[in-house]
Amino acid sequence: MNTRDALAPVLDTGVVAIARGVGADSILDVVDALVAGGIRACEVTADSPAALESIERIAAAFGEEVTVGAGTVLDAETARACQRAGAEFLVTPTVETDVIRTGNRHGTPTIPGVMTPTEALTATEAGADMCKLFPASTLGPSHVSAIGGPLGQIPLVPTGGVTPDNAAAFFESGAAAVGVGSALVDADAVANGEYDRLTETATRLIDIAETAR
């Protein structure tokens, strides 16, 4: 899969589901519920229990139906391990140039976390494909348009505190996509096996993305 193919579900749907802290025993039920709501890109954070196993399971079970990525990737070693497990994109909380290089070396798109225009440009010039504007809840939707003004060539993905209640504002400010974690992959719902709640939220977010972009 080339870079364009890997990122197509992110750009087409506008929503990346972030599974943090979900065990490998529950991950397929979680992703199945997300897919039922229209999600096509799912990020498993590297600090989740058995994260590599979860990535492997998603890749094997869903194939091209879901693009699986790895999040909270802090170094090249972790990046390579996630790639080997089947991760098709890599997300970092900060600008980690070693991770970007590892992604480029093996044809895996990278989405590093940035807060400032300087960081966004630095990441892009290092080879990043998109930039995760993080933390979105602190920066607010206006920060998307503020960076997008002079740097409109950089696709921004606000992440961290994005919910169905504020997602439209981020899209209307120019976000290419949003990353949604606990507001979508709700820990209590997963623990109680209430996967229909994930489907309902996913459907709502996909509808918002279609309307607001």
Secondary structure, DSSP 8 states (H G I E B T S, - for coil): --HHHHHHHHHHH-EEEEE-S--TTTHHHHHHHHHHTT--EEEEETTSTTHHHHHHHHHHHHGGGSEEEEES--SHHHHHHHHHHT-S-EE-SS--HHHHHHHHHTT--EE-EE-SHHHHHHHHHTT-SSEEE--HHHH-HHHHHHHHTTTTTS-EEEBSS--TTTHHHHHHTT-S-EEE-TTTS-HHHHHTT-HHHHHHHHHHHHHHHHHH-
